C-alpha cells in the first residue's frame, strides 16, 4: 500500500513539473524531431494554440528548438532553448506570440546552407537567408521581452521579417505576410558570431510584404570592435530584395556596445526599396566599426573612412532606373562614443538630426560631401550645433541668465551695505 501511494505521489509530482497548469508544457530534453509545418525543417517542440512552453529544451538533432506555426498563439516563458541546428525559436505567420524571460543560446550548431546575400532559397538550391536564434517571420504584434540571446555560431540574435515566396527562415517558400507592430524590448543580445544583434528586414515585394511599425527599445546589444571582429553586434534595418518596404520602425533607448559594422545601420540594398519614417532616439552607441571589404559598396563607410555610430545608406547608383530610398529618418538625442563619425548618410532624403551627444570626431558626414559637412538633403535643426558634438542648445541662454542673476545679487548686497552704513551713522552721531 505504501509503495502504491509513493508511486502515485511521484507520478503527480512529475506531472506537475512537466505539464504544470492546464495548457502549460515543461520539457527536460528534446523529444523526437517533428516537421515544422511546411518549412522543410524539423522542430523539437511544435506549439499548439494557447500553449505555454517552459523549461529546458535540448533541441540536439532538430533544426529548430520551438516552432510556432501559422495561426498559433503561444507563450514561451522561463525556457532554455539550446542545441538546435538552425533557429532556437521560429515563429511564422501568426499574431500575439510572447517570448519572455528565456535563455536562447548555442543554437545554429549545424546550420543549413546559407543563401548568398540578396538571394532566396529555390528548389534546386535550397538555403536559409536568415538563420537567427529567434526569428519572427510574417508575425504581428509579438512581444519578445527580457530574454538572453547569445552565442549563435550560425547567424545573429533576433530578427523580425516578412514572409512570402522568399521565406528568410526556411528552405521552403512561405505565404505572404507582413511583419507588423512587433515589440523587441529589454533583451540582452551578446556574442552572436556572423549576424546582427537585432534586425528588422524585408525580403518580399507586393501586397502583404514588408515590415511596418516594429519597435526595438531598451535592449543591450554587445559585440566586438573591428580589430577583434568575432561578434558582430549592431541593430540593423535592412531592405534585402527589390521593391520591398520597411516603414515606421522605432529604435529607442538601446545600448549598442561593440560592433564590427556601424552600431545602428539602416540599409536599402536593392532597386525600388523604400525605407521610410525610421525613428532613432535616445540610444547609447559606442565602439563600433565600418563595412569590411567583402561587404562594402561605394556608398558605405570602410576602413579607410573610419568607424561609424549610425549609418544610413541607400544603394543608389548613377543611371539606376528605380533607385532605393531612405526618407524621413529622425535621429534625436543619441550618444555616440569612441567612433570617428557620429552619423554617416548616403543617398538619403529628409533626414532630421538633433541633439547628437558624445565624442565622435566628426558628428555628421554625407558620403558625397567633398568636405566634412552636412548634405543638402539632411535637415539639422537649429537646436543642434553644426560644429561640435555634445552641446546643449539651452546652455548659452542659461549661462547668460545665471550671470545676470549673480550681477543682480552683487548689486543688491552693495546697496544693502551702503544703506546699513548710512543708518549706523545717523544712529550714532560723533
Secondary structure by P-SEA (a helix, b strand, c coil): caaaaaaaaaaaaaaaaacccccbbbbcccccccccccccbbbccccccbbbbbcccccccccccccccccbbbbbccbbbcccccccbbbccccbbbbcccccccccccccccccccccccccbbbbcccccccccccccccccbbbbccccccccbbbbccccccccccccccbbbbccccccbbbbccccccccbbbbbccccccccccbbbbcbbbbbbbccccccccbbbbbbbcccbbbbccccccbbbbcccccccbbbbbccccbbbcbbbbcbbbbccccccccccccccccccccccccbbbbccccccccbbbbcccccccbbbbccccccbbbccccbbbbccccccccccccccccccccccccccccccccccccccccaaaaaaaaaaaaaaaaaaaaaaaaaaaaaaaaaaccc
